[in-house]
Amino acid sequence: MRALLPLLVFTSLAASLGAARAQSCDALIDKVAAETAAKTADRRSDYASFTAGPDMTLTLACGGPDLSSVGAQFRGANPPDRYYDLFGQAGHVVTGIDAAVITEAAHRAQATASKLRHSNIDLAGARVTCSAMVSPDKGPLTLCAVIEHSNRS
């Protein structure tokens, strides 16, 4: 019985941490949807995808505390300003970094990615990364993500 008690305590703690993480991801999903007016298309305990228009989608991956990411996808080579604004808003929800800072970093990263296929811009506490590619099925695609760092300096 003595050996069983620590196991029961550990199991209940692990279950409560998993539930807390799921609740925080649920809250993050709701907040991204509210801030961006995107419609939730798929929702799981640690991931969500959103529709933000005919050619734009968002994806949210919930990591451990302060280690989540949000991506924005655009079907085309030259995203409109609305794409960058949406990405900035969603990035702000996830990272707490000012939406205008994320938007500007995404513009710079996408401009470089259109020449080199991929580009990263480091911000305090996060990395903005963009890729430009051509899918055989969908044609030109622009993909940007903002990913939290564990080091917020």
N, C-alpha and C positions, 0 to 999 in steps of 0.2 A: 504494500500500500504506500509506503514511504517513497519508493521509486516511481510509483504511478502519479503521485501528487505533482512533482515538477513537470511531468509530461502534460498533465491536464492544464496546469497554469500556462505553459508555453503554447499549447494548442489554442486555448481561449484568447490569449494575447494576440497570436498570429491571426486568428479569425477576426478579432476586433480591428486590427490594423488593416486587414484587407477590406473590411466594411468601410472604414474611415476613408481609405484611398478611393474606393468606389464612389462614396458620397462626394468627395472633393472633385472627382472627375465628372460626376453628374452635375455638380454646381458649375464647373468650368464649361461643360457642354451647353448648359442653359444660358450662361453668360455670353458665350460666343454667339449663340443664336440670337440673343436679345440685342447685343451690340452691333451685329452685322446685318440683321434682318434676313439671314440665310435660313433656309429650311433644312431641318435635320432629316437626312436620308437614311442613315444607318447609325445605330447607337448601341455600344457595348459598354462593358464596365471600364475599359481603358482606352477606348477609341470611338470616334464619331466622324461621319462624313456629312457634308452639307451641300445643298444646291444653292448657288448664289446667282443664277441666271442661266440662259441657254448655253453659254460657253464657259462658265466659271463654276468651280467647285472648291470647297475647303475640306481639309482633313485635320483632325486633332488627335494627337497621341498623348495620352496622360502617362507620365512617368512617375517616379518616386516624388517625394516632396521637392518642389521647385525644379523639376527636370522634365518638363513637357515641351511639346513642339506643335506648331500649326503650319500647315502648308496650303498654298493657293495654286490652283491649276487653271490655265487658260488655254482654250483650244484656238491657237493662232500664234503668230510670231511677234506681233506688236500689241501687247495688252493695252486697253484703254486706261485712262486715269482711274476709273472706277475700280479696276482690278487692284491697283496699288493702294487705293484708299481702303478697300475691303481688307486687304492683307495687313495694312497698318493697324486697322481697328482690331482684327483678330489677334494679331501679334501683341498688341497692347494688353488685351485681356489675359493672355498666357504669360507674358513676361513682366508686365508692369512698366515697360519702357514706353515712352511717349510715342503715340501712333505716327506722328510726323517724322520722327527719327527713323522708325522702321520703314516707312514709305520711301523716304529719301535713300536709305541704304538699299532697298529693293530696286529702285530705279537704277542706281549705280551698278549693282550686281547683275541686273538683267542686261544692261548695256554691254558690259564686259562678256557676259555669257553668250550674247548673240554673236560675238566674234570668236570666243574660245570654247563655247559649249557649256562652260561651267564657271562660276565665280562665287567667292565668299567675301563677306564683309563682317568683321568682328566688331561688336558693340560691347559695352560694359554689361556683362551678364548674359549675352546671347550672341549667336552667329546667324546672320542672314545669308542664305545660300540660294542661288538661282541657277537653273539649267535651261538651255534652249535645245530642243531636239525636234526631229521629224519622225513621227510614227508612221509606219506603213499603212495602218488602218485609219488613223485620225488626222494625219497631216502634221503641220507645225504645232508644237506644244511649248508653252512657257510654264515652268514649274519653279516656285519659290517657297522657301520654308524659313521660319525663324525657330531656332533651337536653343533652349536655355542651357547655360553653362552651370556647373556646380560651383564654380568660382565666380562670384558676382563682383569682383574688383574691376 
